[in-house]
Amino acid sequence: MSEFTVAGLRVVREAVRLGSFSLAADRLGYTQSAVSRQIALMERAAGRALFERQARGVRPTAAGRVVARRADAVLADLHAVRQELDGLGSRAPVRLRVGAFATATAALVPRALAALGEREPQIRVLLREGLSPSLLAAVARGRLDAAVATGPVPEGVEVVHLVDDPLLVAVAAGHPLAGGPAVPPDALRAERWVAGAADTGSTLLGTWPGEWDVAFVARDWTAKLGLVAAGLGVTVVPGLAVPMLPSSVAVVAVDDPAAVRPTVLAHRPGHPCPGFVAALREAVVGLSAEVRRRLDAG
């Protein structure tokens, strides 16, 4: 009888998280055929199917969810063993000072830091949240080693492109646009908006110049989403914020080339933080899959 394996548990966990064998292969650095073999072995060990194959990706069965949940615990224990063993060595901790804007700290940066911690436990990360201009200035002055940011980059700072993050419109789950196709900006002119400032030019809504009906001003994301969920208005959200949206809020794509926000990792010259870059790019793959699923679900 087949046995559960560490490699197989990792594959099942990532396939459940991402809803796709191919994305799981990308995340783990495997070929798709290798992932399929591991899934087959795990299903043989479980004695039942772990996934339902669908036209767009896969969905875990009840057995698949059980195996994925237990895989988290098993892999966490193995990681703890590795950390204890590494602690027996003489390597000194490495400090990495990282900055990130607010929505990047919702899911992207935490996932990347968790992955980085698994691979390089000797790194001690100091995280600072702030606005992109101040974070980029801190990198330029040597007060931060790297920053996940958007916008113009000052001299003396190098960047690694991470993602062209889509700008989406968050609406109440029962809104007529929920679950529909992408809409052009002009089709949104009649909506009542929730924005971070009455001056829309200083907010994400400023991507599309013109007059907008700002019904509520709220800077805190919890307040914005609460107003949206209650059907009192709509708001612009970056794709990176999708994991923190409640089920009472749906997202709608905007049919406009300007509806993206380039996001980069800025770093000091000669300090590219390769491990952190790799972890961020892997997290981007998972987040992009979540955005697609949320848009499909409405």
JOQUIVEN-V295127 format. One record per backbone hydrogen bond with DSSP energy under -1.0 kcal/mol. NH is the residue of the N-H (numbers start at 1). CO is the residue of the C=O. E is the energy in kcal/mol with one decimal. If there is no record, write none. Layout:
# JOQUIVEN-V295127
NH/CO/E, NH/CO/E
This chain:
# JOQUIVEN-V295127
9/5/-2.5, 10/6/-2.2, 11/7/-2.1, 12/8/-2.6, 13/9/-2.5, 14/10/-2.3, 15/11/-2.5, 16/12/-2.3, 17/13/-2.3, 18/14/-2.7, 19/15/-1.9, 24/20/-1.6, 25/21/-2.2, 26/22/-2.1, 27/23/-2.7, 28/24/-2.1, 29/25/-1.3, 30/25/-2.1, 35/31/-1.9, 36/32/-2.4, 37/33/-2.2, 38/34/-2.2, 39/35/-2.6, 40/36/-2.3, 41/37/-2.4, 42/38/-2.5, 43/39/-2.5, 44/40/-1.9, 45/41/-2.3, 46/42/-2.4, 47/43/-1.6, 48/43/-1.2, 52/59/-3.4, 54/57/-2.4, 58/19/-1.8, 59/52/-2.1, 61/50/-2.0, 65/61/-2.3, 66/62/-1.8, 67/63/-2.5, 68/64/-2.5, 69/65/-2.3, 70/66/-2.4, 71/67/-2.4, 72/68/-1.9, 73/69/-1.3, 74/70/-2.7, 75/71/-3.0, 76/72/-2.0, 77/73/-2.1, 78/74/-2.2, 79/75/-2.3, 80/76/-2.2, 81/77/-2.1, 82/78/-2.3, 83/79/-2.5, 84/80/-2.4, 85/81/-2.5, 86/82/-2.8, 87/83/-2.0, 88/85/-1.1, 89/86/-1.6, 94/122/-2.6, 96/124/-2.5, 98/126/-2.9, 99/146/-1.9, 100/128/-1.9, 101/148/-1.2, 105/101/-1.1, 105/102/-1.0, 109/104/-2.8, 111/107/-2.4, 112/108/-2.2, 113/109/-2.9, 114/110/-2.2, 115/111/-2.2, 116/112/-2.6, 117/113/-2.5, 118/114/-1.5, 119/115/-1.6, 120/116/-3.3, 123/120/-2.2, 124/94/-3.9, 126/96/-2.6, 128/98/-2.5, 130/100/-1.7, 135/131/-2.2, 136/132/-2.9, 137/133/-2.0, 138/134/-1.9, 139/135/-2.0, 140/136/-2.3, 141/137/-1.8, 142/139/-1.3, 143/138/-2.5, 144/138/-1.3, 145/97/-1.9, 146/97/-1.7, 147/266/-2.3, 148/99/-2.6, 149/264/-2.3, 157/154/-1.0, 158/267/-2.5, 160/265/-1.8, 162/263/-2.5, 163/263/-1.7, 165/163/-1.2, 165/261/-1.7, 167/259/-2.4, 168/237/-3.2, 169/252/-2.6, 170/235/-3.4, 171/250/-2.6, 173/248/-2.2, 175/172/-2.4, 178/175/-1.5, 180/177/-2.1, 183/253/-2.2, 187/184/-1.3, 188/185/-2.1, 189/186/-1.1, 191/188/-1.5, 193/213/-3.2, 194/234/-2.9, 195/216/-2.3, 200/198/-1.2, 202/199/-2.0, 203/200/-1.7, 206/203/-1.7, 207/204/-1.7, 208/205/-1.7, 214/212/-1.2, 215/193/-1.6, 215/213/-1.0, 216/193/-1.8, 218/195/-2.6, 224/220/-2.3, 225/221/-2.7, 226/222/-1.8, 227/223/-2.1, 228/224/-2.2, 229/225/-2.9, 230/226/-1.5, 231/228/-2.1, 232/227/-2.3, 234/192/-2.2, 235/170/-1.7, 237/168/-2.8, 239/166/-2.3, 241/238/-2.0, 242/239/-1.8, 244/241/-1.6, 245/242/-1.9, 249/246/-1.8, 250/171/-3.1, 252/169/-2.2, 255/183/-2.6, 256/254/-1.8, 259/256/-2.1, 260/258/-1.9, 261/165/-2.7, 263/163/-2.9, 264/149/-2.6, 265/160/-2.5, 266/147/-3.1, 267/158/-3.0, 268/145/-1.4, 271/268/-2.3, 277/273/-2.4, 278/274/-2.5, 279/275/-2.0, 280/276/-2.5, 281/277/-2.5, 282/278/-2.0, 283/279/-2.1, 284/280/-2.2, 285/281/-1.6, 286/282/-1.7, 287/283/-2.5, 288/284/-2.8, 289/285/-1.7, 290/286/-1.8, 291/287/-2.4, 292/288/-2.1, 293/289/-2.2, 294/290/-2.4, 295/291/-2.5, 296/292/-2.2, 297/293/-2.0, 298/294/-1.4
